[in-house]
Structure formats: C-alpha cells, structure tokens
Amino acid sequence: MDMIDVFFVVKILVASVANMCIGFAWYHPRVFGASWMRMAGVTPEMVERGKRRVPYALAGGLVAGMVMAYVLSYFGGALGVITMADAVMLSVWVWIGFVAPVLLGAVLWEQKSMYLYLINALYWLVAIIVMAFVLFF
C-alpha cells in the first residue's frame, strides 16, 4: 500500500470520526438532544436500556460514516472537486438529492414533526459539509 492509499484511508476514517463528533455535539441534551428525544419518543428508560449496545452503535456508526465518506469522495473525484466552494456545492446537492427527501418520509408518513425533521436534516447537511472539507482539503 503506497502513501497515497494510506492517506486516502486516513481521510475516510477522519471524515467518519468527524461525522460522529458532530452527532455527539448536535444531539447533546444542551443542543438539540432534549428536543430530539421528546419529539422522537425516546424516553430516559430507553436510553438506559440502550447503554449496553453503545459499542455496537459506535462501530456501526463508524462503518456507516466510512461508507458515506468513501461515496462522497468518489462523487467529488468524478466531479472534479478542487475548491471549498466545490465541496460545499457537492455537499448541498448530495443533501438535497439524497438525505432531505429520505428524511422527509418521517414527516409525510410517520406523522413526525417538521421540527424533528429539521433537527435531523440540518445535522446531516452540516455533517456532509464537514466530511467534504476533510476529504478534499
């Protein structure tokens, strides 16, 4: 494995970890976490029961973030992303085309609130932009 391959893998890993760190901050009770829990129907008892699954959730989140970072990197390479403006534009288009419509299903079909949608959707917009910055710069 040459140095360029190692650097690429490290960027994918760092982008995934950055995604997780943004999620930890975004969904912290002092930011949007308390509102998110209330609107999503997550109770403190559910949180307590879920604590034993945290290592699996972290591993799954890391792998999912790496897949997302790889695909974002692939799209960026195919489209010739070379500037920060290009990276932001790619992120916004990916979010508009793939994330925002999928998350809107919860509002349309599950009768979740628009505010919950905004918490989740805007998290993904910020996370994708940060991941693009890590990948392309």
C-alpha positions in Angstrom: 0.0 0.0 0.0 1.6 3.2 -1.0 1.5 6.5 0.8 -1.4 8.0 -1.2 -3.6 4.9 -0.4 -2.8 5.2 3.3 -3.5 9.0 3.2 -6.9 8.3 1.5 -7.9 5.7 4.1 -6.9 8.1 6.9 -9.0 10.8 5.4 -12.0 8.4 5.1 -11.5 7.5 8.8 -11.1 11.1 9.9 -14.2 12.1 8.0 -16.2 9.4 9.6 -15.0 10.3 13.1 -15.8 13.9 12.4 -19.3 12.9 11.5 -19.7 11.1 14.8 -18.3 14.0 16.8 -20.7 16.4 15.1 -23.5 13.9 16.0 -22.4 13.8 19.7 -22.5 17.6 19.9 -25.6 18.1 17.8 -27.7 15.6 19.8 -26.3 16.6 23.2 -29.1 17.5 25.6 -27.9 21.1 25.7 -28.1 21.5 22.0 -30.9 19.6 20.2 -30.8 16.3 22.2 -33.6 17.1 24.7 -36.0 18.3 21.9 -35.0 15.4 19.7 -35.7 12.8 22.4 -39.1 14.3 23.2 -40.2 14.5 19.6 -38.7 11.1 18.6 -40.4 9.5 21.6 -37.1 8.4 23.2 -37.5 8.1 26.9 -34.8 8.1 29.6 -35.6 4.4 30.2 -35.0 3.6 26.6 -31.6 5.5 26.8 -30.7 3.5 29.9 -31.6 0.2 28.3 -29.6 1.1 25.2 -26.4 1.8 27.0 -25.2 -1.8 26.7 -25.5 -1.5 22.9 -23.3 1.6 22.7 -20.1 -0.2 21.5 -22.1 -1.8 18.6 -23.8 1.5 17.8 -20.4 3.3 17.7 -18.9 0.6 15.5 -21.9 0.6 13.2 -21.8 4.4 13.0 -18.1 4.4 12.2 -18.6 1.9 9.4 -21.6 3.8 8.0 -19.7 7.1 8.1 -16.8 5.5 6.3 -19.1 4.2 3.6 -20.6 7.6 3.3 -17.2 9.3 3.2 -16.0 6.9 0.5 -19.0 7.6 -1.7 -18.8 11.3 -1.2 -15.1 11.1 -2.1 -16.0 9.1 -5.2 -18.6 11.7 -6.3 -16.1 14.5 -5.6 -13.4 12.9 -7.6 -15.8 12.2 -10.5 -17.0 15.8 -10.5 -13.5 17.3 -10.1 -14.0 19.0 -6.7 -10.9 21.2 -6.1 -12.1 24.2 -4.2 -14.0 24.7 -0.9 -16.9 26.2 -2.9 -17.0 23.0 -5.0 -17.0 20.9 -1.8 -19.9 22.9 -0.3 -21.8 22.7 -3.6 -21.3 18.9 -3.8 -22.4 18.5 -0.1 -25.6 20.6 -0.7 -26.5 18.7 -3.8 -26.0 15.3 -2.1 -28.1 16.5 0.8 -30.8 17.9 -1.4 -30.9 14.8 -3.6 -30.5 12.0 -1.1 -30.8 13.0 2.5 -33.5 15.6 2.7 -36.1 13.7 0.7 -35.5 10.4 2.5 -35.8 12.1 5.9 -39.0 13.9 4.8 -40.7 10.5 4.7 -40.9 10.6 8.5 -43.0 13.8 8.3 -45.2 12.6 5.5 -45.8 9.0 6.5 -45.0 8.7 10.2 -46.5 12.0 11.3 -43.3 13.2 12.9 -43.0 17.0 13.4 -41.3 19.3 11.0 -39.1 20.5 13.8 -37.8 16.9 14.3 -37.2 16.8 10.6 -35.2 20.0 10.7 -33.1 18.8 13.6 -32.2 15.6 11.7 -31.9 17.0 8.2 -29.7 20.0 9.2 -27.4 17.7 11.2 -26.8 15.8 8.0 -26.2 19.0 6.0 -23.6 20.1 8.5 -22.0 16.7 8.7 -21.8 16.2 5.0 -20.2 19.6 4.5 -17.6 18.9 7.2 -16.9 15.5 5.8 -16.3 17.0 2.4 -13.9 19.5 3.9 -11.9 16.7 5.5 -11.9 14.6 2.3 -11.0 17.3 -0.2 -8.6 19.6 1.8 
